[in-house]
């Protein structure tokens, strides 16, 4: 293995600023030999590790395998923003599924937010939480929607923390004239995602879960009331299993693969902005209204900017070039800013941008497709899965009941059709 501080994820391009700031990541052994357990988990991101922790602390025997190192996927490389609610605004969801279900999903998301922060505090995981998020509109025609969203959140969803910002306030809080209006949400914030992931792996192991890195699942099948997971280093036999691979499902399980598709997202970290005090003076994170969302924040003095998406498994030759161009569109004075770290990874999305939860074979549950809104939801869904196994809660059924259609086109045409559809939506951002 290369020196840990220079470790390059084999599944995600670029060296992240997060990795540069945590020093040497702890390492965990690879699986060596066959195991038998109550619950097997494939995937060592937030979902899998939370499930492993909550099961193990309740006395359930757990074996978790991660194909690479903990933190190589989206859980250790994401934008760090918690957000509020689901991927859709609550009033949008309400139109599709009714107020009662929309409110229940909103409340679950709030519980997820509290759980993440309480979990980090309880287990002394320093996640560098910074409060505040700005949601900003790139089109003037969205002003009414933003005004109404703040009112609906307070009046119908018991969430009084969102306040509308007019153009002047939006410009002042961003330090940019690029956006027309927005909303300031003081009920959420942003974190250092890799610190959370590292702490979560430690806590899961200390609770008694057997967690293994560099162990890829090559096949999964169910027979005779048992689930068997094949790896190159041994076989895991369990009473039940959780698939928590999100955008890295590959060809492991066809039902999940037909419903959860990976897209590439990229982030750049600039040099410290000591000479630019007007850029995000309040320290909030930002997400804009584009279909291809631009998300950014000032974190420990640097601008961390994400936004370019690629709808294939390919990676750009120079991530920095694309990110710097987008930074310059919002902050012209930063158009030539030095980017010290640039990285990317796979985000799992679904057709309706809602979470996919399904029993894909007897005793095997798959959870994924967080669609860029997974920092708090993925942590909480791991907990909810454990509670389902333990018979303590049925809240995971709120997601299980969502109508998540498969991507059209079959295995061969899914990716090309997704590319065409998302490219069309991205084109609409320009008009």
VOKE-724497 format. One record per residue (C-alpha): residue number from 0; residue in three letters; y, z, x. Coordinates in nm, 2 decimals, decimal comma. Example, Ala and Ser with C-alpha at 12.3 -4.5 7.8 and 13.67 -1.06 7.14 Angstrom:
2
> 0_ALA_-0,45_0,78_1,23
> 1_SER_-0,11_0,71_1,37
END
This chain:
431
> 0_UNK_0,00_0,00_0,00
> 1_UNK_0,35_-0,07_0,12
> 2_UNK_0,58_0,23_0,19
> 3_UNK_0,65_0,38_-0,15
> 4_UNK_1,03_0,34_-0,14
> 5_UNK_0,97_-0,03_-0,10
> 6_UNK_0,69_-0,06_-0,35
> 7_UNK_0,72_-0,38_-0,55
> 8_UNK_0,57_-0,38_-0,90
> 9_UNK_0,32_-0,66_-0,93
> 10_UNK_0,40_-0,70_-1,30
> 11_UNK_0,79_-0,67_-1,29
> 12_UNK_1,03_-0,86_-1,06
> 13_UNK_1,29_-0,69_-0,83
> 14_UNK_1,34_-0,34_-0,69
> 15_UNK_1,52_-0,12_-0,94
> 16_UNK_1,81_0,11_-0,88
> 17_UNK_1,61_0,37_-1,06
> 18_UNK_1,33_0,36_-0,80
> 19_UNK_1,59_0,37_-0,52
> 20_UNK_1,73_0,70_-0,66
> 21_UNK_1,41_0,89_-0,71
> 22_UNK_1,27_0,87_-0,36
> 23_UNK_0,90_0,86_-0,32
> 24_UNK_0,71_0,84_-0,65
> 25_UNK_0,40_1,05_-0,69
> 26_UNK_0,08_0,86_-0,67
> 27_UNK_-0,23_0,91_-0,87
> 28_UNK_-0,59_0,80_-0,79
> 29_UNK_-0,76_0,50_-0,93
> 30_UNK_-1,06_0,54_-1,15
> 31_UNK_-1,38_0,56_-0,94
> 32_UNK_-1,69_0,56_-1,15
> 33_UNK_-1,77_0,58_-1,52
> 34_UNK_-1,63_0,85_-1,75
> 35_UNK_-1,70_0,98_-2,10
> 36_UNK_-1,42_1,14_-2,31
> 37_UNK_-1,30_1,21_-2,66
> 38_UNK_-1,00_0,96_-2,64
> 39_UNK_-0,94_0,68_-2,39
> 40_UNK_-0,59_0,54_-2,35
> 41_UNK_-0,50_0,21_-2,20
> 42_UNK_-0,14_0,20_-2,07
> 43_UNK_0,05_0,46_-1,87
> 44_UNK_0,40_0,42_-2,02
> 45_UNK_0,58_0,66_-2,25
> 46_UNK_0,35_0,60_-2,54
> 47_UNK_0,02_0,65_-2,35
> 48_UNK_0,14_0,95_-2,15
> 49_UNK_0,29_1,13_-2,44
> 50_UNK_-0,04_1,08_-2,64
> 51_UNK_-0,24_1,20_-2,34
> 52_UNK_-0,02_1,51_-2,30
> 53_UNK_-0,03_1,62_-2,66
> 54_UNK_-0,40_1,56_-2,69
> 55_UNK_-0,50_1,73_-2,37
> 56_UNK_-0,29_2,04_-2,44
> 57_UNK_-0,49_2,08_-2,77
> 58_UNK_-0,82_2,07_-2,58
> 59_UNK_-0,91_1,70_-2,64
> 60_UNK_-1,06_1,53_-2,34
> 61_UNK_-0,85_1,23_-2,24
> 62_UNK_-0,89_0,95_-1,98
> 63_UNK_-0,58_0,73_-1,94
> 64_UNK_-0,57_0,42_-1,72
> 65_UNK_-0,27_0,22_-1,60
> 66_UNK_-0,32_-0,12_-1,45
> 67_UNK_-0,04_-0,07_-1,19
> 68_UNK_0,16_0,24_-1,10
> 69_UNK_0,32_0,47_-1,35
> 70_UNK_0,67_0,33_-1,40
> 71_UNK_0,60_-0,03_-1,31
> 72_UNK_0,64_-0,15_-1,67
> 73_UNK_0,92_-0,12_-1,91
> 74_UNK_0,91_0,26_-1,94
> 75_UNK_1,03_0,30_-1,58
> 76_UNK_1,27_0,00_-1,57
> 77_UNK_1,45_-0,02_-1,90
> 78_UNK_1,82_0,01_-1,99
> 79_UNK_1,79_0,38_-2,06
> 80_UNK_1,97_0,37_-2,40
> 81_UNK_1,83_0,59_-2,68
> 82_UNK_2,01_0,42_-2,97
> 83_UNK_2,00_0,55_-3,33
> 84_UNK_1,75_0,46_-3,61
> 85_UNK_1,53_0,16_-3,59
> 86_UNK_1,59_-0,19_-3,44
> 87_UNK_1,76_-0,29_-3,76
> 88_UNK_2,05_-0,11_-3,91
> 89_UNK_1,93_0,12_-4,20
> 90_UNK_2,11_-0,08_-4,47
> 91_UNK_1,94_-0,40_-4,34
> 92_UNK_1,60_-0,23_-4,36
> 93_UNK_1,69_-0,10_-4,70
> 94_UNK_1,73_-0,46_-4,83
> 95_UNK_1,37_-0,53_-4,71
> 96_UNK_1,17_-0,22_-4,79
> 97_UNK_1,39_-0,01_-5,01
> 98_UNK_1,60_0,31_-4,96
> 99_UNK_1,32_0,56_-4,96
> 100_UNK_1,12_0,40_-4,68
> 101_UNK_1,43_0,30_-4,49
> 102_UNK_1,55_0,67_-4,50
> 103_UNK_1,21_0,79_-4,39
> 104_UNK_1,21_0,56_-4,09
> 105_UNK_1,56_0,66_-4,00
> 106_UNK_1,46_1,03_-4,01
> 107_UNK_1,16_0,96_-3,79
> 108_UNK_1,39_0,80_-3,54
> 109_UNK_1,61_1,10_-3,54
> 110_UNK_1,31_1,33_-3,49
> 111_UNK_1,22_1,10_-3,20
> 112_UNK_1,56_1,15_-3,04
> 113_UNK_1,53_1,53_-3,07
> 114_UNK_1,18_1,52_-2,94
> 115_UNK_1,27_1,33_-2,62
> 116_UNK_1,56_1,56_-2,53
> 117_UNK_1,37_1,88_-2,62
> 118_UNK_1,06_1,76_-2,43
> 119_UNK_1,26_1,70_-2,12
> 120_UNK_1,44_2,04_-2,15
> 121_UNK_1,12_2,23_-2,21
> 122_UNK_0,93_2,08_-1,92
> 123_UNK_1,23_2,08_-1,68
> 124_UNK_1,25_1,71_-1,64
> 125_UNK_1,60_1,61_-1,53
> 126_UNK_1,66_1,29_-1,71
> 127_UNK_2,04_1,27_-1,64
> 128_UNK_2,13_1,25_-2,01
> 129_UNK_2,48_1,12_-2,08
> 130_UNK_2,61_1,14_-2,45
> 131_UNK_2,76_0,85_-2,63
> 132_UNK_2,70_0,49_-2,72
> 133_UNK_2,93_0,21_-2,82
> 134_UNK_2,80_-0,07_-3,04
> 135_UNK_3,05_-0,36_-3,02
> 136_UNK_3,10_-0,69_-3,21
> 137_UNK_3,13_-1,02_-3,03
> 138_UNK_3,26_-1,19_-3,35
> 139_UNK_3,56_-1,09_-3,55
> 140_UNK_3,38_-1,17_-3,87
> 141_UNK_3,15_-0,86_-3,81
> 142_UNK_3,43_-0,61_-3,87
> 143_UNK_3,34_-0,54_-4,23
> 144_UNK_2,97_-0,48_-4,13
> 145_UNK_3,07_-0,23_-3,87
> 146_UNK_3,30_-0,04_-4,10
> 147_UNK_3,04_-0,02_-4,37
> 148_UNK_2,76_0,08_-4,12
> 149_UNK_2,95_0,39_-4,02
> 150_UNK_3,01_0,49_-4,39
> 151_UNK_2,65_0,42_-4,49
> 152_UNK_2,51_0,62_-4,20
> 153_UNK_2,72_0,92_-4,30
> 154_UNK_2,69_0,90_-4,68
> 155_UNK_2,34_0,77_-4,74
> 156_UNK_2,15_0,87_-4,42
> 157_UNK_2,30_1,21_-4,34
> 158_UNK_2,42_1,08_-4,00
> 159_UNK_2,80_1,16_-3,95
> 160_UNK_2,81_1,08_-3,58
> 161_UNK_2,92_0,71_-3,60
> 162_UNK_3,29_0,62_-3,62
> 163_UNK_3,44_0,27_-3,66
> 164_UNK_3,66_0,15_-3,37
> 165_UNK_3,93_-0,11_-3,43
> 166_UNK_4,00_-0,38_-3,16
> 167_UNK_4,26_-0,16_-2,97
> 168_UNK_4,02_0,14_-2,94
> 169_UNK_3,73_-0,09_-2,86
> 170_UNK_3,93_-0,24_-2,57
> 171_UNK_4,04_0,10_-2,44
> 172_UNK_3,69_0,25_-2,45
> 173_UNK_3,53_-0,05_-2,28
> 174_UNK_3,81_-0,15_-2,05
> 175_UNK_3,76_-0,51_-2,17
> 176_UNK_3,92_-0,74_-2,42
> 177_UNK_3,60_-0,93_-2,49
> 178_UNK_3,50_-0,76_-2,81
> 179_UNK_3,67_-0,75_-3,15
> 180_UNK_3,57_-0,41_-3,29
> 181_UNK_3,28_-0,16_-3,27
> 182_UNK_3,14_0,18_-3,35
> 183_UNK_3,12_0,49_-3,14
> 184_UNK_2,80_0,69_-3,18
> 185_UNK_2,82_1,05_-3,04
> 186_UNK_2,48_1,14_-3,18
> 187_UNK_2,29_0,96_-2,90
> 188_UNK_2,32_0,87_-2,54
> 189_UNK_2,15_0,73_-2,23
> 190_UNK_1,91_0,86_-1,96
> 191_UNK_1,74_0,78_-1,63
> 192_UNK_1,42_0,63_-1,76
> 193_UNK_1,21_0,65_-1,44
> 194_UNK_1,28_1,02_-1,40
> 195_UNK_1,15_1,08_-1,75
> 196_UNK_0,84_0,87_-1,68
> 197_UNK_0,76_1,05_-1,36
> 198_UNK_0,81_1,39_-1,52
> 199_UNK_0,59_1,29_-1,82
> 200_UNK_0,30_1,18_-1,59
> 201_UNK_0,32_1,52_-1,41
> 202_UNK_0,32_1,71_-1,74
> 203_UNK_0,03_1,51_-1,88
> 204_UNK_-0,18_1,57_-1,57
> 205_UNK_-0,10_1,94_-1,57
> 206_UNK_-0,21_1,96_-1,93
> 207_UNK_-0,55_1,85_-1,83
> 208_UNK_-0,54_1,47_-1,90
> 209_UNK_-0,73_1,26_-1,65
> 210_UNK_-0,48_0,99_-1,56
> 211_UNK_-0,55_0,70_-1,33
> 212_UNK_-0,33_0,44_-1,17
> 213_UNK_-0,42_0,09_-1,04
> 214_UNK_-0,70_0,06_-1,29
> 215_UNK_-0,69_-0,24_-1,52
> 216_UNK_-0,89_-0,26_-1,84
> 217_UNK_-1,08_-0,59_-1,84
> 218_UNK_-1,25_-0,56_-2,18
> 219_UNK_-1,27_-0,33_-2,48
> 220_UNK_-1,53_-0,33_-2,75
> 221_UNK_-1,66_-0,10_-3,02
> 222_UNK_-2,03_-0,05_-3,10
> 223_UNK_-2,24_0,23_-3,24
> 224_UNK_-1,95_0,45_-3,32
> 225_UNK_-1,83_0,45_-2,96
> 226_UNK_-1,55_0,26_-2,78
> 227_UNK_-1,63_0,11_-2,44
> 228_UNK_-1,35_0,01_-2,20
> 229_UNK_-1,46_-0,19_-1,89
> 230_UNK_-1,27_-0,18_-1,57
> 231_UNK_-1,34_-0,31_-1,22
> 232_UNK_-1,40_0,05_-1,11
> 233_UNK_-1,62_0,19_-1,39
> 234_UNK_-1,67_0,21_-1,76
> 235_UNK_-1,50_0,46_-2,00
> 236_UNK_-1,69_0,56_-2,31
> 237_UNK_-1,49_0,74_-2,58
> 238_UNK_-1,50_0,83_-2,95
> 239_UNK_-1,17_0,65_-3,00
> 240_UNK_-0,91_0,47_-2,81
> 241_UNK_-0,54_0,39_-2,80
> 242_UNK_-0,40_0,06_-2,67
> 243_UNK_-0,05_0,13_-2,55
> 244_UNK_0,02_-0,18_-2,34
> 245_UNK_0,33_-0,32_-2,53
> 246_UNK_0,44_-0,63_-2,35
> 247_UNK_0,15_-0,63_-2,11
> 248_UNK_-0,14_-0,67_-2,35
> 249_UNK_-0,24_-1,01_-2,20
> 250_UNK_-0,58_-1,12_-2,33
> 251_UNK_-0,73_-0,77_-2,36
> 252_UNK_-0,73_-0,75_-2,74
> 253_UNK_-0,66_-1,06_-2,96
> 254_UNK_-0,51_-0,89_-3,27
> 255_UNK_-0,24_-0,71_-3,06
> 256_UNK_-0,18_-1,02_-2,86
> 257_UNK_-0,11_-1,23_-3,17
> 258_UNK_0,15_-0,97_-3,30
> 259_UNK_0,32_-0,85_-2,98
> 260_UNK_0,47_-1,10_-2,75
> 261_UNK_0,64_-1,04_-2,41
> 262_UNK_0,98_-1,16_-2,32
> 263_UNK_1,15_-1,10_-1,99
> 264_UNK_1,47_-0,89_-1,97
> 265_UNK_1,68_-0,84_-1,65
> 266_UNK_1,92_-0,57_-1,52
> 267_UNK_2,16_-0,55_-1,23
> 268_UNK_2,33_-0,25_-1,07
> 269_UNK_2,66_-0,29_-0,90
> 270_UNK_2,82_-0,11_-0,62
> 271_UNK_3,01_0,20_-0,73
> 272_UNK_3,32_0,11_-0,94
> 273_UNK_3,56_0,35_-0,76
> 274_UNK_3,85_0,11_-0,80
> 275_UNK_3,79_0,03_-1,17
> 276_UNK_3,86_0,35_-1,36
> 277_UNK_3,93_0,16_-1,68
> 278_UNK_3,57_0,04_-1,71
> 279_UNK_3,39_0,27_-1,96
> 280_UNK_3,61_0,57_-1,89
> 281_UNK_3,42_0,78_-2,15
> 282_UNK_3,08_0,71_-1,99
> 283_UNK_2,92_0,58_-2,30
> 284_UNK_2,64_0,32_-2,30
> 285_UNK_2,71_-0,02_-2,47
> 286_UNK_2,51_-0,27_-2,68
> 287_UNK_2,67_-0,57_-2,83
> 288_UNK_2,60_-0,77_-3,15
> 289_UNK_2,44_-1,08_-2,99
> 290_UNK_2,08_-1,17_-3,08
> 291_UNK_2,02_-1,18_-2,71
> 292_UNK_2,17_-0,83_-2,67
> 293_UNK_2,39_-0,75_-2,37
> 294_UNK_2,35_-0,38_-2,29
> 295_UNK_2,53_-0,19_-2,01
> 296_UNK_2,66_0,14_-1,90
> 297_UNK_2,84_0,31_-1,62
> 298_UNK_2,58_0,55_-1,46
> 299_UNK_2,66_0,76_-1,16
> 300_UNK_2,96_0,54_-1,10
> 301_UNK_2,78_0,21_-1,10
> 302_UNK_2,77_-0,05_-1,37
> 303_UNK_2,41_-0,11_-1,49
> 304_UNK_2,42_-0,44_-1,68
> 305_UNK_2,13_-0,60_-1,87
> 306_UNK_2,14_-0,91_-2,09
> 307_UNK_1,97_-1,22_-1,96
> 308_UNK_1,64_-1,28_-2,14
> 309_UNK_1,37_-1,53_-2,06
> 310_UNK_1,11_-1,63_-2,32
> 311_UNK_0,84_-1,71_-2,07
> 312_UNK_0,65_-1,52_-1,80
> 313_UNK_0,86_-1,69_-1,53
> 314_UNK_1,12_-1,50_-1,33
> 315_UNK_1,46_-1,65_-1,21
> 316_UNK_1,49_-1,70_-0,84
> 317_UNK_1,81_-1,50_-0,83
> 318_UNK_1,84_-1,24_-1,09
> 319_UNK_2,18_-1,12_-0,95
> 320_UNK_2,35_-1,46_-1,01
> 321_UNK_2,28_-1,46_-1,38
> 322_UNK_2,37_-1,10_-1,43
> 323_UNK_2,70_-1,13_-1,24
> 324_UNK_2,80_-1,43_-1,45
> 325_UNK_2,76_-1,22_-1,77
> 326_UNK_2,94_-0,93_-1,62
> 327_UNK_3,23_-1,16_-1,54
> 328_UNK_3,25_-1,28_-1,90
> 329_UNK_3,32_-0,92_-2,01
> 330_UNK_3,50_-0,79_-1,70
> 331_UNK_3,68_-1,08_-1,53
> 332_UNK_3,79_-0,85_-1,24
> 333_UNK_3,42_-0,79_-1,16
> 334_UNK_3,32_-1,15_-1,15
> 335_UNK_3,25_-1,13_-0,78
> 336_UNK_3,12_-0,77_-0,78
> 337_UNK_2,84_-0,70_-0,54
> 338_UNK_2,50_-0,63_-0,71
> 339_UNK_2,29_-0,40_-0,50
> 340_UNK_1,98_-0,40_-0,71
> 341_UNK_1,85_-0,65_-0,96
> 342_UNK_1,52_-0,62_-1,15
> 343_UNK_1,34_-0,72_-1,47
> 344_UNK_1,04_-0,66_-1,68
> 345_UNK_0,85_-0,75_-2,00
> 346_UNK_0,97_-0,62_-2,33
> 347_UNK_0,72_-0,64_-2,62
> 348_UNK_0,86_-0,79_-2,94
> 349_UNK_0,73_-0,86_-3,29
> 350_UNK_0,83_-1,13_-3,54
> 351_UNK_1,05_-0,89_-3,75
> 352_UNK_1,15_-0,68_-3,44
> 353_UNK_0,97_-0,38_-3,60
> 354_UNK_0,69_-0,16_-3,45
> 355_UNK_0,33_-0,28_-3,46
> 356_UNK_0,08_-0,01_-3,54
> 357_UNK_-0,27_-0,11_-3,64
> 358_UNK_-0,63_-0,01_-3,62
> 359_UNK_-0,75_-0,33_-3,44
> 360_UNK_-1,12_-0,23_-3,45
> 361_UNK_-1,30_0,08_-3,57
> 362_UNK_-1,16_0,38_-3,38
> 363_UNK_-0,91_0,17_-3,18
> 364_UNK_-0,54_0,20_-3,26
> 365_UNK_-0,28_-0,03_-3,10
> 366_UNK_0,09_0,06_-3,08
> 367_UNK_0,36_-0,17_-2,94
> 368_UNK_0,63_-0,42_-3,00
> 369_UNK_0,92_-0,18_-2,97
> 370_UNK_1,15_-0,49_-2,94
> 371_UNK_1,40_-0,34_-2,70
> 372_UNK_1,44_-0,02_-2,90
> 373_UNK_1,16_0,18_-2,75
> 374_UNK_1,29_0,46_-2,52
> 375_UNK_1,28_0,73_-2,79
> 376_UNK_1,04_0,56_-3,03
> 377_UNK_0,77_0,50_-2,77
> 378_UNK_0,77_0,86_-2,66
> 379_UNK_0,75_0,98_-3,02
> 380_UNK_0,48_0,74_-3,13
> 381_UNK_0,26_0,87_-2,85
> 382_UNK_0,31_1,22_-3,00
> 383_UNK_0,25_1,09_-3,35
> 384_UNK_-0,08_0,92_-3,24
> 385_UNK_-0,20_1,25_-3,10
> 386_UNK_-0,11_1,44_-3,42
> 387_UNK_-0,30_1,18_-3,62
> 388_UNK_-0,61_1,23_-3,41
> 389_UNK_-0,56_1,61_-3,45
> 390_UNK_-0,51_1,58_-3,82
> 391_UNK_-0,16_1,74_-3,80
> 392_UNK_0,07_1,46_-3,92
> 393_UNK_0,06_1,13_-4,10
> 394_UNK_0,41_1,01_-3,99
> 395_UNK_0,25_0,73_-3,79
> 396_UNK_0,16_0,57_-4,12
> 397_UNK_0,53_0,50_-4,18
> 398_UNK_0,50_0,23_-3,91
> 399_UNK_0,14_0,14_-3,99
> 400_UNK_0,26_0,03_-4,34
> 401_UNK_0,52_-0,21_-4,21
> 402_UNK_0,44_-0,58_-4,27
> 403_UNK_0,42_-0,73_-3,92
> 404_UNK_0,31_-1,09_-3,93
> 405_UNK_0,14_-1,26_-3,64
> 406_UNK_0,33_-1,51_-3,44
> 407_UNK_0,25_-1,86_-3,56
> 408_UNK_0,07_-2,12_-3,36
> 409_UNK_-0,24_-1,96_-3,23
> 410_UNK_-0,30_-1,85_-2,87
> 411_UNK_-0,19_-2,19_-2,73
> 412_UNK_0,13_-2,25_-2,92
> 413_UNK_0,26_-1,89_-2,97
> 414_UNK_0,47_-1,90_-2,65
> 415_UNK_0,62_-2,24_-2,69
> 416_UNK_0,71_-2,17_-3,06
> 417_UNK_0,87_-1,84_-2,96
> 418_UNK_1,07_-2,01_-2,69
> 419_UNK_1,21_-2,26_-2,94
> 420_UNK_1,29_-2,00_-3,21
> 421_UNK_1,46_-1,75_-2,98
> 422_UNK_1,65_-2,02_-2,80
> 423_UNK_1,79_-2,13_-3,14
> 424_UNK_1,89_-1,77_-3,22
> 425_UNK_2,05_-1,74_-2,88
> 426_UNK_2,25_-2,06_-2,94
> 427_UNK_2,39_-1,91_-3,26
> 428_UNK_2,54_-1,63_-3,05
> 429_UNK_2,79_-1,89_-2,91
> 430_UNK_2,93_-1,99_-3,25
END
